[in-house]
Amino acid sequence: MASQSHNYIEGFFVDKGHTASRPPDDYGTDLLVNTFDEDGFAEAGEVRIQLKAKGALRFSNDGSHISVTLETKNLALWMREPMPVFLILCGIAIVTPNRWFQAAR
């Protein structure tokens, strides 16, 4: 599921004209995104993304929020970053061994 969520999110950014790369080691950041303006010039900074892929997302009883477990060390790191870190939750449903889609609620 982790590879599938990486591929999906990478494709989203590439389709918008940006680049997404995976750091060689996962220390709280799964993807680094570099953005470009409408003229193709690189923009300052980078977007850091942490992905959490789950077979099924845990919704609250009233459906107003999703519960996810995070490591304290990662949360502390993200809070010290000068740029925002985006946490993307991917609820993945396997259709067949070769097909998957992002489950939407």
Secondary structure, DSSP 8 states (H G I E B T S, - for coil): -HHHHHHHHHHHHHHTT-EEE--SS-SS-SEEEE-B-TTS-B-SS-EEEEEEEESS-EE-TTSS-EE----HHHHHHHHH-SS-EEEEEEEEEEEETTEEEE---
